[in-house]
Amino acid sequence: MSHIKLLLLLASLSCLSLHCKKESELDKLPPATTTGKQTLGCLINGKAFIGDGWSKMYYGIYHDAMVEIEVKDIVDGDLYFRTEGIITKPGDYVIPYNQPSKHIFAYQWHYGSDNTPNGFGFLRITRLDSVQHYIAGQFDFTIFNSSGTASVHVSNGRFDLRYAP
């Protein structure tokens, strides 16, 4: 009988530990979808940054093989990136941003900004639908201040946006 009580106690503790799991920053991001759900999110230095249409207004543009995404955040700052003329189909793109370059990766906060003249960004386009005008993908990049002493790491980025033809 004592074995049954012990098993019940262990099962109860297991169930409780599952319910007490703390949500990670990664869990806060929107799912990676490809159906034009108008979602955008990433981790900025490990903290969830999610476009929500109100306090974090965002937009995505695709035209002439260019992708441009901007998030305007009234509290934390603005995230912006643009690739020029290279996104023609779904796939992986390593995007150099050494000068002179038309590619831009930037993060601005209310008292300054970070961007980098050297390095690269990673962009994975998972859907590019020119009929329904959806573009979805993932992104990751690190940007540095002008002295190269501080950085902002943008990781686990994902977007699923409709764009105007």
C-alpha positions as CSV (number, residue, x, y, z in Angstrom):
1,M,0.0,0.0,0.0
2,S,2.8,2.4,0.8
3,H,4.2,1.9,-2.8
4,I,0.9,3.1,-4.2
5,K,0.9,6.2,-2.1
6,L,4.5,6.9,-3.1
7,L,3.6,6.5,-6.8
8,L,0.6,8.8,-6.4
9,L,2.7,11.4,-4.6
10,L,5.4,11.3,-7.3
11,A,2.7,11.5,-10.1
12,S,1.2,14.5,-8.4
13,L,4.5,16.3,-8.0
14,S,5.3,15.6,-11.7
15,C,2.0,17.1,-12.8
16,L,2.6,20.2,-10.6
17,S,6.0,20.7,-12.0
18,L,4.6,20.7,-15.5
19,H,2.1,23.4,-14.7
20,C,4.7,25.6,-13.0
21,K,7.0,25.8,-16.1
22,K,7.9,29.4,-16.6
23,E,7.3,30.8,-20.1
24,S,10.6,31.6,-21.8
25,E,11.2,34.7,-24.0
26,L,11.2,32.4,-27.1
27,D,7.8,31.1,-26.1
28,K,6.4,34.6,-26.3
29,L,7.1,35.0,-30.0
30,P,4.4,34.4,-32.5
31,P,4.6,31.0,-34.3
32,A,6.4,30.8,-37.6
33,T,3.5,30.7,-40.0
34,T,3.3,31.2,-43.8
35,T,-0.3,32.3,-44.4
36,G,-0.2,36.1,-44.2
37,K,-1.2,36.2,-40.5
38,Q,0.4,39.7,-40.1
39,T,2.8,38.6,-37.3
40,L,6.3,39.7,-36.5
41,G,8.6,39.0,-33.6
42,C,12.2,38.4,-32.6
43,L,14.5,38.3,-29.6
44,I,16.6,41.4,-29.1
45,N,19.5,40.6,-26.8
46,G,17.4,37.7,-25.5
47,K,14.2,39.7,-24.8
48,A,11.0,39.1,-26.8
49,F,10.2,42.0,-29.2
50,I,6.8,41.5,-30.8
51,G,5.1,43.7,-33.3
52,D,1.5,44.0,-32.1
53,G,0.0,46.7,-34.3
54,W,-0.5,49.2,-31.4
55,S,2.4,50.0,-29.2
56,K,4.8,48.3,-31.7
57,M,3.5,49.4,-35.1
58,Y,5.2,47.5,-37.9
59,Y,5.1,47.0,-41.6
60,G,6.7,44.8,-44.2
61,I,7.2,45.6,-47.9
62,Y,8.3,43.4,-50.8
63,H,8.8,44.8,-54.3
64,D,11.6,44.6,-56.9
65,A,13.2,41.7,-55.1
66,M,13.6,44.0,-52.0
67,V,12.4,43.1,-48.5
68,E,11.9,45.9,-46.0
69,I,10.7,45.5,-42.4
70,E,10.3,48.1,-39.7
71,V,9.0,48.0,-36.2
72,K,8.2,51.3,-34.5
73,D,8.1,50.8,-30.7
74,I,7.1,53.7,-28.6
75,V,8.8,52.2,-25.5
76,D,11.8,50.1,-26.4
77,G,13.0,51.4,-29.8
78,D,12.8,50.8,-33.5
79,L,14.0,47.8,-35.4
80,Y,14.7,48.1,-39.2
81,F,16.2,46.1,-41.9
82,R,16.2,46.2,-45.7
83,T,17.7,44.0,-48.4
84,E,18.1,45.4,-51.9
85,G,17.2,43.5,-55.0
86,I,18.2,40.0,-54.0
87,I,15.1,38.2,-52.7
88,T,13.6,36.5,-55.7
89,K,12.3,33.2,-54.2
90,P,12.1,31.2,-51.0
91,G,15.5,30.1,-49.7
92,D,18.3,31.1,-47.4
93,Y,20.1,34.4,-48.0
94,V,23.3,35.5,-46.3
95,I,23.2,39.3,-46.6
96,P,26.5,41.2,-46.4
97,Y,26.3,44.7,-45.1
98,N,29.8,46.0,-45.6
99,Q,30.1,49.5,-47.1
100,P,29.1,50.5,-49.6
101,S,26.0,48.4,-49.4
102,K,22.3,49.1,-50.0
103,H,21.4,46.5,-47.3
104,I,20.6,48.0,-43.9
105,F,20.2,46.5,-40.4
106,A,19.5,48.9,-37.6
107,Y,18.1,49.2,-34.1
108,Q,17.4,52.6,-32.7
109,W,16.4,53.4,-29.2
110,H,15.3,56.8,-27.9
111,Y,18.7,58.0,-27.0
112,G,20.9,56.6,-29.8
113,S,21.2,54.0,-32.4
114,D,23.3,50.9,-33.4
115,N,24.1,49.8,-36.9
116,T,27.1,48.2,-38.4
117,P,29.2,48.8,-41.5
118,N,30.6,45.3,-41.5
119,G,29.2,41.8,-41.0
120,F,26.2,39.9,-42.3
121,G,22.6,39.1,-41.6
122,F,20.7,35.9,-42.3
123,L,17.3,35.9,-43.9
124,R,15.4,32.7,-44.7
125,I,12.3,33.3,-46.9
126,T,9.9,30.4,-46.2
127,R,7.1,31.7,-48.5
128,L,7.0,34.3,-51.2
129,D,3.5,34.2,-52.8
130,S,3.1,36.8,-55.6
131,V,-0.5,35.8,-56.2
132,Q,-1.8,36.2,-52.6
133,H,0.9,38.7,-51.7
134,Y,2.4,36.9,-48.7
135,I,5.9,36.9,-47.6
136,A,7.1,34.9,-44.6
137,G,10.5,34.1,-43.2
138,Q,13.0,34.2,-40.4
139,F,16.0,36.5,-39.7
140,D,19.0,36.9,-37.5
141,F,21.7,39.5,-37.3
142,T,24.1,41.3,-34.9
143,I,24.7,45.1,-35.1
144,F,27.4,47.2,-33.5
145,N,27.7,50.8,-32.4
146,S,30.1,53.0,-34.3
147,S,33.0,52.3,-31.9
148,G,32.4,48.5,-32.2
149,T,32.2,48.2,-28.4
150,A,28.6,47.3,-27.9
151,S,26.2,45.1,-29.9
152,V,22.6,44.3,-30.3
153,H,21.9,40.7,-31.2
154,V,18.6,40.1,-33.1
155,S,17.8,36.4,-33.1
156,N,14.9,34.0,-33.8
157,G,13.2,36.6,-35.9
158,R,10.1,35.6,-37.8
159,F,7.5,37.3,-39.9
160,D,4.4,36.4,-41.8
161,L,3.1,39.5,-43.7
162,R,0.8,40.5,-46.5
163,Y,2.2,43.1,-48.8
164,A,0.7,45.4,-51.4
165,P,1.2,44.5,-55.0
